[in-house]
Amino acid sequence: MKKFYIWLIIGICFLVGTGGYFIFRQKPLEKSEKVSKIVREPAVAGQFYPADKNQLSAIVDRLLKKASLPEIKGEVIALIAPHAGYQFSGEVAAHTFKTLEGEQVNTVIIIGNSHHERFDGISVFPKGIYKTPLGEVKIDSDLAQKIIQESDRISFKESAHKLEHSIEVEIPFLQKTLKHFRIVPILFGNSQKDDWKILGNAILKHIKGKNIILVASSDLSHYPPYEVAKYADKKTIDAISTGDIEHLEKTIEELQQENLPNTVTFACGIDAIKTVMYVARQLGASEIKLLKYANSGDSAGNKNRVVGYSAIGFFTERRDNLLNREEQAKLLQIARESVETFIKEGKIPEFSEDNPMLNQKLGAFVTIKKHGKLRGCIGEFSPTKEPLYKVVSKMAIAAATKDIRFSPVQEEELDELEYEVSVLSEPQKIDNWKKIELGKHGVIIRQGLNQGVFLPQVADETGWSLEKFLSELCSQKAGLSPDCYEDKNTEIYIFTAQVFSE
């Protein structure tokens, strides 16, 4: 791997759009470095992608609409995406993120190798927000801090993130494909070849059982002629597709020894790629699939000097104990059919399901929206004697007809309604309200006959602090004093939710 790092120190010219790689300075990573700003402003808006919100929105929409994915089996757990200017790599990137459409993802861990500053270790952005022209995305500070605490090789170096494009350019695609999510931006300092394993183990310790996706941000070969790039990139992609990190390392070394013309690297985000491969394997990835390949010579570049791009997905048959896409689609179908049959015919339809996942004894909420606005929401929190699919059917009808905040749904509205289902875990009683993790936990407050509940997504939708979240729950939902969560007579329960929508 020595050859790979030599060119980083030299300082190569940076080509806006083709994913150019360059290093200005080398500084040690200081463990005690403090965050001076909690808002990371866009650094490459107007260069790698439009700075105008409407233009950016239209371009990303067009790219996602155009993207056509191959047949995918299983659930996505990790991705590799390019990070050049959208006119060069946007079409390939769209194939990466199209896999997330309709998914419920709480946090996206975006990993890249620093292009601007060489430093010792790994830098994790610990708190605050990332901004793009499409709006703000919150940092999952709880997860970020837990990762940082796992190793003295992991810390935060604000200057490394300030100008870095490899993370920033992925975010608009996430903003267009996911509804409520947070991010953990991570950069390698390109100083120690085994840092990827340190980071991989730190991530694995804190993500199992959660709706978290990993994205490795990396372009492939830099600056060889068109046909040479295709040759080299195929070898790199084939090596990634084996899931074998040692095989990938050997492939890169062999390519370096071939002295291919004008080539300075075969994967600028090599540590990010290896981290994702490692984590995906530990999470049970059963398929690694190339979703799209192209290079800048296929889009808007000179074929004499190109950069390669790939969209690669890592998939598993089932993520932990979560419902897969087909099971989610079935529950949404049941919710819609239940409401439409009841409103049109006045009867509750009968369903029969032998899928064991749909027969679990779990609580569920059904939320109905009209033109993006709430139209009804009712659910069952605790597991019942009935199977999940029947609970969803009943709650859908109740949300349409019994939510006292709204008049019952009318037949002429049916085509305008959208459905969201939240499948709930069994509530667990806690002895300290500070154990609640915003965005992850739903909360039930109970004192005597008074009770209130917030689903996990309320925290993301409102942006409330934990104290504000609980204060509103106490006063607005449970009809208690705003500080009831601190009362020793108050019972507090937490639960998680898998949320998905049409």
C-alpha positions in Angstrom: 0.0 0.0 0.0 3.0 2.3 0.1 2.6 3.5 -3.4 -0.9 4.5 -2.8 0.0 7.0 -0.1 3.1 8.5 -1.8 1.0 10.5 -4.3 -1.1 11.9 -1.5 1.8 13.8 -0.1 2.9 15.2 -3.5 -0.2 17.4 -3.9 -2.0 16.8 -7.1 -4.0 19.4 -9.0 -7.7 19.3 -8.3 -10.2 19.0 -11.1 -13.7 20.4 -10.1 -16.2 17.7 -11.0 -13.9 14.8 -11.9 -13.3 14.0 -8.3 -9.8 15.4 -8.1 -7.8 14.4 -5.0 -5.4 16.8 -3.3 -3.6 17.4 0.0 -2.5 20.8 1.3 -1.0 20.0 4.6 -0.3 17.4 7.2 -1.2 18.0 10.9 -1.6 15.6 13.8 -5.1 14.9 15.1 -5.6 16.4 18.5 -7.8 14.5 20.8 -8.8 17.6 22.7 -9.7 19.7 19.6 -13.0 21.4 20.3 -15.9 22.1 18.0 -15.9 25.8 17.4 -18.9 25.7 15.1 -21.9 23.3 15.2 -23.0 24.2 11.7 -21.1 22.8 8.8 -21.8 25.2 5.8 -21.7 23.9 2.2 -18.2 24.0 0.8 -18.7 22.9 -2.8 -22.2 24.2 -3.7 -22.0 26.0 -7.0 -19.0 23.8 -8.0 -19.9 20.1 -7.6 -23.6 20.7 -7.6 -25.9 23.8 -8.0 -26.1 26.3 -5.2 -29.7 27.1 -6.0 -32.2 25.0 -4.1 -34.6 24.7 -6.9 -32.0 23.8 -9.5 -30.4 21.2 -7.2 -33.8 19.7 -6.3 -34.7 19.4 -10.0 -31.3 17.8 -11.0 -31.4 15.2 -8.2 -35.0 14.4 -9.0 -34.2 13.9 -12.6 -31.2 11.7 -11.9 -33.2 9.5 -9.5 -36.0 9.1 -11.9 -33.7 8.1 -14.7 -31.9 5.5 -12.6 -32.9 2.0 -13.3 -31.8 -0.6 -10.8 -31.1 -4.3 -11.5 -33.2 -6.9 -9.6 -32.3 -6.7 -5.9 -33.0 -9.3 -3.3 -32.8 -8.6 0.4 -32.3 -5.5 2.4 -29.6 -2.9 1.8 -27.1 -2.5 4.7 -24.3 -0.6 3.0 -23.5 1.3 -0.2 -20.6 2.7 -2.2 -21.2 6.0 -4.0 -19.0 8.3 -6.1 -18.4 11.9 -5.1 -17.5 13.9 -8.2 -19.4 16.8 -9.6 -23.0 15.8 -10.5 -22.4 16.4 -14.2 -19.7 13.7 -14.1 -20.8 11.1 -11.5 -24.4 12.1 -10.7 -26.0 9.4 -12.8 -24.0 6.7 -11.0 -24.6 8.2 -7.6 -28.4 8.2 -8.3 -28.2 4.4 -8.7 -26.6 4.1 -5.3 -29.2 6.2 -3.5 -32.2 4.9 -5.4 -31.9 1.8 -3.3 -33.0 3.8 -0.3 -36.3 5.1 -1.7 -39.1 4.2 0.6 -36.7 2.9 3.3 -36.9 3.9 6.9 -33.4 4.8 8.0 -32.6 6.5 11.3 -28.9 7.3 10.6 -26.6 7.2 7.7 -22.9 6.8 8.5 -21.0 8.5 5.6 -17.3 7.6 5.4 -14.6 9.1 3.2 -10.9 9.6 2.9 -9.7 13.1 3.4 -8.9 14.9 0.2 -7.7 18.2 1.7 -5.7 17.5 4.8 -3.6 14.6 5.9 -3.8 13.9 9.6 -3.2 11.1 12.0 -6.2 8.9 12.8 -9.9 9.2 12.1 -12.1 12.3 12.4 -15.8 11.9 13.4 -18.0 15.0 13.2 -19.6 14.8 16.7 -22.6 17.2 16.8 -24.5 19.9 15.1 -25.8 20.0 11.5 -24.6 19.7 7.9 -26.2 22.2 5.5 -26.9 21.9 1.8 -29.1 24.1 -0.4 -31.9 21.6 0.3 -31.8 22.2 4.0 -30.2 21.0 7.2 -29.4 17.5 8.3 -28.7 16.8 12.0 -25.7 14.8 13.3 -26.5 11.7 15.3 -24.5 13.0 18.2 -25.2 10.1 20.4 -23.8 7.5 17.9 -20.9 9.8 16.9 -19.8 10.2 20.5 -20.0 6.5 21.1 -17.8 5.8 18.1 -15.3 8.4 19.2 -15.0 6.9 22.6 -14.0 3.4 21.2 -10.4 4.3 20.3 -7.7 6.9 20.8 -7.3 6.7 17.0 -10.8 8.3 16.6 -11.4 12.0 17.4 -12.6 15.2 15.8 -10.7 17.5 13.5 -12.9 20.3 12.4 -10.5 21.6 9.7 -10.6 18.3 7.9 -14.3 18.5 7.4 -14.5 22.2 6.6 -13.7 21.9 2.9 -14.2 18.2 2.3 -16.5 17.4 -0.6 -16.7 13.6 -0.5 -19.3 13.6 2.3 -21.1 16.8 1.3 -22.1 15.7 -2.2 -23.8 12.6 -1.0 -26.2 14.4 1.3 -28.6 16.0 -1.3 -29.3 12.5 -2.6 -30.1 11.4 0.9 -32.3 14.4 1.4 -34.3 13.3 -1.6 -34.6 9.6 -0.8 -35.1 9.5 3.0 -37.7 11.3 5.1 -36.3 11.5 8.6 -32.6 10.7 9.1 -29.4 11.8 10.8 -25.9 11.4 9.7 -22.5 10.6 11.1 -19.7 12.1 8.9 -16.4 10.3 9.2 -13.0 11.0 7.5 -9.8 9.0 7.4 -6.6 11.0 7.7 -4.7 8.6 5.3 -2.0 7.9 7.9 -2.3 4.3 9.0 -3.5 1.5 6.8 -5.3 -0.5 9.5 -7.5 2.4 10.8 -10.4 0.9 8.8 -10.6 -2.1 11.1 -10.5 0.1 14.2 -13.4 2.1 12.8 -15.3 -0.9 11.6 -15.2 -2.5 15.1 -16.2 0.8 16.7 -19.2 1.1 14.4 -20.2 -2.6 14.8 -20.4 -2.2 18.6 -23.1 0.4 18.4 -25.3 -0.2 15.3 -26.6 -3.8 15.6 -30.4 -3.9 15.8 -30.8 -0.3 14.5 -31.9 1.2 11.2 -28.5 2.4 10.2 -27.0 2.4 6.7 -23.3 2.9 5.8 -22.1 4.8 2.8 -18.5 4.6 1.6 -17.8 7.7 -0.5 -15.2 6.9 -3.2 -14.3 7.3 -6.8 -12.2 4.7 -8.6 -9.3 5.1 -11.0 -8.0 8.7 -11.4 -6.8 10.0 -14.7 -6.0 7.1 -16.9 -7.3 6.9 -20.5 -10.9 5.7 -21.0 -10.2 2.1 -21.8 -7.5 1.7 -19.2 -9.9 3.0 -16.6 -12.6 0.5 -17.6 -10.0 -2.3 -17.3 -8.7 -1.2 -13.9 -12.1 -0.4 -12.5 -13.5 -3.8 -13.4 -10.7 -5.5 -11.5 -11.4 -3.3 -8.4 -15.1 -3.8 -8.6 -14.8 -7.5 -9.0 -12.5 -7.6 -5.9 -15.0 -5.5 -3.9 -17.7 -7.9 -5.0 -16.0 -10.9 -3.4 -16.3 -9.2 0.0 -12.7 -10.2 0.7 -10.7 -7.3 1.9 -7.3 -9.0 1.5 -8.3 -9.8 -2.1 -9.1 -6.2 -2.7 -5.8 -5.1 -1.2 -3.9 -7.6 -3.4 -5.8 -6.4 -6.5 -4.9 -2.8 -5.8 -1.2 -3.7 -5.3 -1.1 -5.7 -8.6 -2.7 -2.8 -10.5 -0.1 -0.4 -9.0 2.6 -2.7 -10.3 1.3 -2.6 -13.8 2.2 1.1 -14.1 -0.9 2.0 -16.0 -0.6 5.3 -17.8 -1.5 8.5 -15.9 -3.1 6.5 -13.0 -2.5 8.0 -9.5 -5.0 5.9 -7.5 -7.5 3.2 -8.1 -9.8 4.1 -5.2 -9.4 7.4 -3.4 -11.7 6.2 -0.6 -10.0 2.9 -0.1 -10.2 3.0 3.7 -13.9 3.9 3.5 -14.5 1.0 1.1 -12.7 -1.5 3.4 -14.6 -0.3 6.4 -18.0 -0.8 4.7 -16.9 -4.2 3.4 -15.9 -5.3 6.9 -19.0 -4.0 8.6 -21.3 -5.4 5.9 -19.7 -8.8 6.2 -20.1 -8.9 10.0 -23.8 -7.9 9.6 -24.4 -10.9 7.3 -24.3 -9.4 3.8 -25.4 -12.2 1.5 -25.0 -10.3 -1.8 -22.7 -7.5 -3.1 -24.1 -6.1 -6.3 -22.8 -3.6 -8.9 -25.7 -1.2 -9.5 -24.0 1.0 -12.1 -20.6 1.7 -13.5 -19.4 4.6 -15.7 -16.5 7.0 -15.9 -16.2 10.7 -16.7 -15.6 9.8 -20.3 -19.1 8.5 -20.5 -20.6 11.7 -19.1 -18.9 15.0 -19.6 -15.2 14.4 -19.5 -12.3 14.0 -21.9 -11.7 10.4 -22.7 -7.9 10.8 -22.6 -8.0 11.5 -18.8 -10.9 10.1 -16.8 -12.1 9.2 -13.3 -14.1 6.0 -12.7 -17.3 5.8 -10.7 -19.3 2.8 -9.2 -22.5 2.3 -7.4 -22.3 -0.8 -5.3 -24.8 -2.2 -2.8 -24.4 -4.7 0.1 -27.6 -6.6 0.8 -28.7 -9.1 3.4 -31.8 -11.4 3.4 -33.0 -9.7 6.6 -31.7 -7.0 8.8 -31.9 -8.2 12.4 -35.6 -8.8 13.2 -37.0 -6.1 10.9 -39.7 -6.5 8.3 -38.3 -6.7 4.8 -39.5 -4.7 1.8 -42.2 -7.2 0.8 -43.6 -7.4 4.3 -43.7 -3.7 4.6 -45.5 -3.4 1.3 -48.0 -6.0 2.4 -48.9 -4.1 5.6 -49.3 -0.9 3.7 -51.5 -2.6 1.2 -53.6 -4.1 4.1 -53.9 -0.6 5.7 -55.1 1.0 2.4 -57.5 -1.8 1.5 -58.9 -1.9 5.0 -59.8 1.9 4.9 -61.1 1.9 1.3 -63.3 -1.2 1.9 -64.7 0.1 5.1 -65.4 3.6 3.8 -66.9 2.3 0.5 -68.8 -0.8 1.8 -69.1 -0.3 5.5 -67.4 -3.6 6.3 -64.0 -4.8 7.6 -62.2 -6.9 5.0 -60.8 -10.3 5.9 -57.1 -11.0 5.4 -55.1 -14.2 5.9 -51.3 -14.2 6.2 -49.0 -17.2 6.9 -45.8 -15.1 7.0 -44.5 -15.5 10.6 -43.2 -11.9 10.6 -46.7 -10.6 9.9 -48.1 -12.9 12.6 -46.0 -11.5 15.4 -47.8 -10.1 18.5 -46.6 -6.5 18.2 -48.2 -3.1 18.7 -48.6 -0.8 15.6 -49.6 2.7 14.7 -51.2 3.7 11.4 -50.8 7.3 10.3 -52.8 8.7 7.4 -51.8 11.9 5.6 -53.4 14.0 3.0 -51.2 16.2 0.8 -48.4 15.7 3.4 -50.6 16.8 6.3 -51.9 14.6 9.1 -55.4 13.2 8.5 -55.5 10.7 11.3 -53.3 8.6 13.5 -54.2 5.8 16.0 -52.4 2.8 17.2 -52.0 0.0 19.7 -48.9 0.3 21.9 -48.7 -3.0 23.6 -48.6 -6.4 22.0 -52.1 -7.9 21.7 -53.5 -11.4 21.2 -54.0 -10.6 17.5 -51.3 -10.9 14.8 -49.6 -7.8 13.5 -51.4 -7.7 10.2 -54.8 -7.7 11.9 -53.7 -4.9 14.3 -52.6 -2.8 11.2 -56.0 -3.4 9.6 -57.9 -2.3 12.7 -55.7 0.7 13.4 -56.0 1.9 9.8 -59.8 2.0 10.0 -59.6 3.6 13.4 -57.2 6.3 12.1 -59.6 7.0 9.3 -62.8 7.2 11.3 -62.1 7.6 15.1 -59.4 10.1 15.5 -61.3 12.8 17.4 -59.1 15.6 16.0 -60.5 15.0 12.5 -63.8 14.3 10.8 -64.1 10.8 9.4 -62.5 10.2 6.0 -64.9 10.5 3.1 -64.9 8.4 -0.1 -63.9 11.2 -2.3 -60.7 11.6 -0.3 -59.5 8.1 -0.7 -57.3 8.6 -3.7 -55.5 11.5 -2.0 -54.5 9.6 1.2 -51.0 8.3 2.0 -50.4 5.6 4.6 -47.5 5.1 7.1 -47.2 2.2 9.4 -45.1 2.1 12.6 -44.4 -1.4 14.0 -43.5 -1.1 17.7 -41.3 -3.1 19.9 -42.6 -4.2 23.3 -42.3 -1.2 25.7 -39.6 -1.4 28.4 -39.8 0.4 31.7 -36.8 2.6 32.6 -35.7 4.2 35.9 -34.0 7.3 34.5 -35.4 9.6 31.8 -31.8 10.4 30.7 -31.6 6.9 29.2 -34.0 8.0 26.4 -32.3 8.4 23.0 -34.0 11.0 20.8 -34.9 9.7 17.4 -34.5 6.1 18.5 -36.9 5.7 21.3 -40.6 6.3 21.5 -41.7 7.2 25.0 -44.8 6.4 27.1 -45.4 8.6 30.2 -47.9 7.2 32.8 -49.1 8.5 36.1 -52.2 7.0 37.5 -55.0 7.2 34.9 -53.0 9.8 32.9 -51.0 8.6 30.0 -49.2 10.1 26.9 -47.0 8.8 24.2 -44.8 10.1 21.4 -43.5 8.0 18.6 -39.7 8.1 17.9 -40.1 10.2 14.8 -41.6 13.1 16.8 -38.1 14.1 17.9 -36.8 14.3 14.3 -39.9 16.1 13.1 -39.8 18.8 15.8 -36.1 19.2 16.6 -36.9 19.3 20.3 -34.3 18.8 23.0 -34.9 15.8 25.3 -36.2 18.1 28.0 -38.6 19.8 25.6 -39.7 16.5 24.2 -40.6 15.1 27.6 -42.2 18.4 28.8 -44.5 18.4 25.8 -45.3 14.8 26.3 -46.2 15.4 29.9 -48.3 18.5 29.4 -49.8 18.1 25.9 -50.3 14.3 25.8 -50.6 13.1 29.4 -52.3 16.2 30.8 -49.7 16.4 33.6 -47.3 19.1 34.7 -44.5 19.9 32.2 -41.9 18.4 34.6 -43.8 15.2 35.3 -41.0 13.1 33.9 -38.9 14.1 36.9 -41.6 12.9 39.4 -40.7 9.6 41.1 -44.4 8.6 40.8 -44.3 8.8 37.0 -43.7 5.6 35.1 -41.6 6.0 31.9 -41.5 3.3 29.1 -39.4 3.3 25.9 -39.9 1.5 22.7 -38.5 1.5 19.2 -40.4 1.6 15.9 -39.8 0.4 12.4 -41.6 3.1 10.3 -42.4 2.8 6.6 -44.7 4.5 4.2 -46.0 4.4 0.7 
